[in-house]
Amino acid sequence: MAIFDPVRMSAVALDVMAAGRLTPASIAERQSRRLSSLLSAAASESPLYRELLRGLPAESTPLAKLPIVTRDELMERFDDWVCDRQLKRSGLQAFTADPQRIAEPYLGKYMVWESSGTGGKPGIFVQDASAMATYDALEALRCTTPKSLHRWLDPLYLSERIAFIGATSGHFASFVSLKRLCEINPWMAHATKSFSILQPIATLVDALNRFGPTIIVTYPTMASLLADESSRGTLTIRPHEMWTGGEMLTAGVRQWIKNNFNCVLRNSYGASEFLAIGWECAYQQMHVNTDWLLLEPVDAQHQPVPPGEQSYTTLLTNLANVVQPLIRYDLGDQITVNATPCECGSPFPSINIIGRHDDPLNMRDGHGGLVTLLPLALTTVLEDQAGVFEFQLCQLDDHRLELRLPQSGADGASTAARCRQALQAFARLQGLAPLHLIVKMDTALQRGRSGKVQRVVAKK
């Protein structure tokens, strides 16, 4: 049985609808009240936060005076971090290692998803029914563009065929959420199919043509690749909606997708740490759900940056999850808060995001043609099949790649062998000409201004 609390969902839905008519000052009051409750719960139930918050009254301590935390620090002390003593990192790692248990409630009461290691150590995130109800309400009521006539006539998606194209081999937030949604809404299950980004594009195109989806849910790089196939006439589907997320959507990619599919494009901003951070309005501005979270754009010294200035990183406080408190958590994304209100009239601030920005790689196949390898497919292969999270894969030309690893010695050699085997198998699956992989070990990985490594780099 999926984790779902209809009573809580209804209450949050009413609150979400009411907040859309509030002033920014009233939304700030909601933030303050929820932050106080979160701090009280964390100080009471989390041994780690009891240490971090000692001597800091929940009711009067300004947010800027609270300690900043990172994923590595929290994962290192996972058992002390969480507020339920039944939750143990070892048990959750065993759970997420089993793909047969994707979207299964953990201990009968928690949804669990794992994150990639883009910022270093991979994370495990646990959500209870209350947190999921908040995400559900935000996704249902805000993560939409103005409804078309078709959507008004079919609000429950009864006539739709939904294709999810993404990473399906692990407990990733988007895939877990989709499977949970189908369990809660059985009428969607028979008309929803998942497709792995790891399969060859020709195989994917053939499967999509047979399925004929009316809605596609995927990453911007995959959506762009599908637009390429549509422009060539190999992909013949005609979806009327496309939902993207998980990567930065550039203006050029947006236009290419809309030109080839002539469909509604809905883009959203989320993370494993908070599933529904923001939604895009009709003016293509990304609004942040600040009634349920706090985003602090800061510089390299973690001092606040003003609206209109790009941050070095961003601190996230999740006001919906009291089981696994995230308070001033270094999210790693660079954002710019827009200085002027959006024309749509929303009381919620809008932002520009520089998030994950890896490159697609164009490589030669066995017949001399070009094959596009998606960055998320490559990182998924290395994470899931080779068990490596800190790396940089750089294209040298159309048949050679250079893999940079920070390890050395026997550990580095073992890691390199796993990576080589995984990448060579993936290359064969994609029909590539023999792939020449050069491995450089004991190499410092170059990090961008945000501190994140660009893990897949195309030949410039």
N, C-alpha and C positions, 0 to 999 in steps of 0.2 A: 504494500500500500504506500503510495507516494505521500510525502510530507505535505499536508495541506490543511489549513485551518480556515474554513469558510467564514466563521464568525469574525476572526481577526482580519481576514481579507476584506470583509465588508466594512469594518470600522476604519481600516487604513484607507480604503477606497474613498470613503466619505471625507476623510481628512485631506487626502491628496486633491480631491476636487475642490474643497474649500480653500486650500492653500493657494490655488491658482488665481484666486480673487483677492488675495491679501496684499498689503504693501510690503516692501522690503523690510521695513522696521518690524512688522508683525511676524514675518518669516524668521527674522533674527531672534525674536522672543522664543519661537518654537525651537530654534537651534540651541539657545541657552538652556532651556528647560530639559531638552533631551540630552545635552552634554552633561548636565549636572547628574541626571539619572545614570548615565553611562559611567561616569567617574565613581559614583557611589557603589555601583555594582562591581566595577573592576577592583576598587580598593578593598571591597569586602570579600570577593570570591576568588580573585586571581593572586596567588602568592607573588608573582612577578610584579604586577601592578601595585600590590601592597607596598613593595619596596620602592618602586618608582614614584609613587604618589604620597609617600610618607611625609606628613607635615604640610601637605597642600590641600586646604579645604575645598571640597567639590563645589560648594556654593559660591565661592568668592575668588578662586584662582583664575586669572586670565589665561586664555588658551595659549598665548605666546610664552607663558611661564612653565608650561608643562613640558616634560622631556620628550625628545624626538627618538623614534625607534626605527629600526631597519628590519627587513625580512630575515636576514641572516641571524641577527640577535634574537628575534622572536622564535625562529625555528630551533635555534640552539637550546632555548629554554622552553620548548613547547609545552611540556607537562606542567610547568609552573605558570605558563601564560594563560591557558584556557581556564574557564570558570567551572567546568564540570570535571570532577576528579576521575570520572570514568574514562575520559578522553586521554589516550596515551599516544605519543608519536609512533611508537613501535607498532601498535595495533592498527593505526590509521595507515601507516606505510604498507603493511601487509594487505590491508583492504584495497588501497588504490593500486597495488601491484596486480590485482586480479581483474582483468577486463570483463569477466563474467558478472561482476558485481556493480558495473556502472549504473548509476541512478538508484541503486538499492539503498534504502534508509539504513544508516549506520546506527547500531543500538536501537533500531526501531524509531528513532526520533530526530536524526540529523541527516541533512544532505551534505555530501562531501565532494569537493573538487580539488584537483591539483592544478598548479600553475606551471608554466614553463620557467626555465632558469634564465630569462633574459637579463635579470638584474643580479645574477649570481646563483645562490642556492634556490632550488625549486621549493615552492610552498604548498602547504596543505591548509585548506580553509573549510571551516565547518559552519553550517547554517542551521538554526532551529526553525520551527514552524512560524514563529513571529517574524524573523528576518525574511523568510521566504515570502510571507504575506506582503511585506513591504515591497520587495522586488516585484512581485506579481502585480501589485497595484500600480507601481510606477511604470512598468512595462506596458500594462494594458491601457492606462489612461494618459500617459504622456509620450511614450516612444512611438508616436504616430504623426503622420502628416494629416492635414485636413482630409476627412473621409470623402472618397469618391462615391458616386451613386451606387456603384457595384458593392462597396463595403457597407453602405447603409442598408442595402437589400439583403446582405449576407454577413451580419456582424459576427456570427459564430464560425465563419470559414467553412461552412458545410459543403460548398461547391468547389472548394480549392483543392489543388494537388501541390503539396509543399515539398520542395527539395532542399535538404540541408547538405551543403558541401563543405566539409571541414575535416578536422582531426577527429577520427572516430575510434582510435585505438586506446584512449585513456580516459580518465575521469576529469575531462576538461569542462569548465563551467558551461559553455554553450551546448555541448553535446549532452551533458547530464540534464541541463534545463529542458532541452527538447524532449528527451525521453520521459522526463517527469511530466511535462505538459501533455504528452500523448496518453499517459496513464490517467491523469486527472480528467482529460477530455477524450473519452474513447472514440468519439466520432472522428477525431483527427487522426487516430492511429493508422487506419486503413488507407488514408490518403496522404501520408507523410513518409518519405523515404530519405535515408541518409546515404551519402556517397562520400567515400574517402578521397581526400586530396592526394593520396599517395599513388592512385592508379594512373595509368597512362591517359593522356588527354583524349586520345581517340576512343578509348574504352569508355571514358566518362561521357563524351559527346554522344556515343551510341546509346548509352543507358538513359541519358536525359531525353534524347529524341523519342525513345520508346515510352518513357514515363510521362512526358508532356507536362511538366510542372507549370502551374500558373503563378506560383510564388517561389522565388529562390532566396535562400538564406546562406550567405557566404562572406568571404573576406574580399576587400577591394581588389587585391591582386588576382584572385580567382575570377571575380566578376569581369575584370578587364580582359583576362584570357578568354573567357566565354564570349565576350564581345568580339574578340579577334576571330573566333570560330564562326560566329554569326555573320560577320562581314564577309567571310570566305564562302558562306553557304553550307558549311558542314553541319552547323547547329541550326536546327529549324524550329525550335521552340519559340513561343511568343508569350512569355510571362508578362503579366500586367503590374506586378510589384516585385522589387528586388530589395532585400534588407541586407545591409552591410555593416560590418563592425570588426573590431580586433586589430585593425591597422589604420594608418592615416589614409584618408580619402582625399586625393588632390583634385583640384578643379579640372585638370585635363582628363584624369581617369573618369571623373563623374560625367563629363560631357561625352566621352567615348562610349560609356555604358548606355547613356540615355539616347545617343544617336543611333545605336544599333538595336536597342530593344524597345525604344519608345514607351518606357514604362515608368511608373512611380518609383523613385529611389528613396528609400528610408535609411538614413545613417544614424547610428547611435554610438555612444561611448560608454564602455564598461570595462571592468577588470575582475579578476578573481577576488580581489579584496572588497569590491562593491559592484554587484552585477549591473546595476542601472545608474551609472554616474550621470549621464546626460542624454538628451534627445535633441534632434534637429527639428526646428520649426519650419514653417512654409517659406521663410526667408533664408533658409539654409544656414541658420545660426545655431550653434550647439549650446543649449541651455543646461545648466547644472541643477540637479535636484537638491538644492541647498536646504530644504526643509528636513532632509534625512541624512545629509552628510556635510562635512566641512572640507573645502579645498583651500589650501594656503600656498600660493605661488611665492617661492622664496629664492634668494640668491645663493651663491656658493657657501656663504657663512650662515645660511638659514635665517637670514633677515628678510622681512616681507618686501616684495617688489610692488610698485603701484600699478593700477590699471594702465594698460597700453604698453607695458614693458614685459618682455619675455622672461620667464623664470628660468633658473638653473635646474630646479627640480620642484616637486609639488608634494606637500604634506596632506595626507588624507586622514580624516576622522570619520569612522563609520558609526552613525547614531542609531542604526537599526539592529546591530548584532552585539548582544551583551554576553554571549557565550564565549566568544573569542575576540576580546576588545582590540580594536585598532584605533589608537589615539596618537595623532601627529606621526603617522606612518609615512616614511619616505617612499612615495610611489614611483619616483624616478622619471615621470613624464614632465616635459616642458610645456607650459601653457602660457597664454596671454589672456588676461581678463579684459574684455572689451570695455572701453571707458564710457561709451554711450549706450543708452538703453536700446534694445532691439525694436524695430518697427512693428513687430508682431504684438507688442504690448505686454509681454510676459513680465511678471515681477522677478523672475529668476535670472541671474546674470548669465551672459553668454561668454564663451571662451573660444580661442583658437588653440589647437592641440598639435604638438609635435610628439607623437608617440613612437610606436614601433616603426622602424623605417629600414627594412631590409630590401634587397634588390632581387627581382626575378633574374634568372640566368638563362641565356640562350646558348644551347650547346648543339653540336652536330650529331645527327643520328647516323645509323649505318648506311643510309642511302645519300648522305650529303645534305639532307634537309635540316632545318632548325627545330629543336624541341625546347620549349620553355619549361624550366624547372622553377616551381614556386618556392619562395623562401620559407614559407611555413611548412611545406612538405619536406624540405631539406632539414630544417631544424627538428621537425618531428622524428624523422629517421634517426638523426644523431642522438636525440634525447631518449627515444623509446627503445631503439635497437642497439645503440652503442653505450647508452648510459652516461653520456657526456653532456655537460651543460655550459661549460666555459670553453668557447672556441671561437674561431673566426675562419670562415670559408670564403676564400677570395678566388675569383675567376682570373686566370692568366690568359686564356684564349678560348676558342670554341671547343676544345677537347681536353684542356688541362685545368685542374683546380689545385689551389694551395690551401692546406688545412693547418692553421696555427693553433697550437696547444700550449698551455702554460706549464704542463707537467714535464718531468724529465725522468731519466733513469728507467728502471724496470716498470714503474707505474706508468710512465709516459709511453713506453713501448707497447704495453698491454692496451692502453687506451687507443693508441694509433692503430693497432691491429684491428680492434673492434670497429673503429670508425671506417677504416679502409674496407672491411668486409661489408658493412652496412651500406656505404655509398656505392660500392661496386654492384651490389645486388639491386639497389634502387635504380642505378644507371641502366642495368640490363632490362629491368622491368619497363623502363621508359623507352627502350629501343635505341639507346645511345650507342654510338661507336665506342670502342674500348676507351674507358675513362682513365686518364693518367692523373693520379693523385700524388701530389708532393706534400709530405708532412714535415712541418717545422715544429720541433718541440722546444720547451723551455723558452717560449717566446712571450714577451709582454704584449697583452692584447690592447690595441689602441682603443681608447674610450672617447666618446663624444663629449660635448659640453655638459650633457645631463649625467655623465658618469656611466652610461650604458654602452656596451659594445655593439656596433653594427655587425651582426653575426654572419650575414651573407652579403658579399660585396661583388657587384658585377664589374667586368672589365670596362674601364672608362675610355 
